[in-house]
């Protein structure tokens, strides 16, 4: 569980990043969840744009966070930010304390 300070730090880091995934007509499919999981393993912090299903983005974002084992950092407009710490300390890219 992220603290408010950690959530704020991750949100700030996400501002300068591009969206790496888009939720389209297929919705929150297993393929999208797998893609998001791979991106989280590579980047730790991932922005996802809601191209479709914008009216149910909150529920879908929470579902994707649960399915990928990640934290939903923030939803801003039609973008959701997810974070999952890399289990290998050598491969971690984001220092939450710094």
C-alpha positions, 0 to 999 in steps of 0.5 A, a space after each residue: 500500500 502506497 502512502 500519500 507521499 509515495 503516491 504523490 512522488 509517483 504521480 510526479 514521475 508519471 507526468 513526464 512519461 508517455 502512455 505505453 498502453 491503450 485500452 481499446 475496443 477489446 476492453 480489459 482483456 487478458 491480453 491487455 492485462 498481460 501486456 500491462 504486466 510485462 510493461 510493469 516488469 520493464 518500467 515499474 511505472 506505466 501510464 495507460 490511456 482509455 481509448 474506449 470504455 471511458 465511462 467505466 474507467 475507474 472500475 476497469 483500472 481497479 480491475 487491471 491493478 488487481 489482475 497485474 498485482 500492481 498499485 493504481 497510483 492515480 487516474 487523471 482524465 482518461 489516463 490511469 497510472 500503475 506502479 509495481 516494484 520490481 522484486 529484484 533490487 538490482 533492477 529497480 528503477 524508481 526509488 520511492 524514498 528519494 
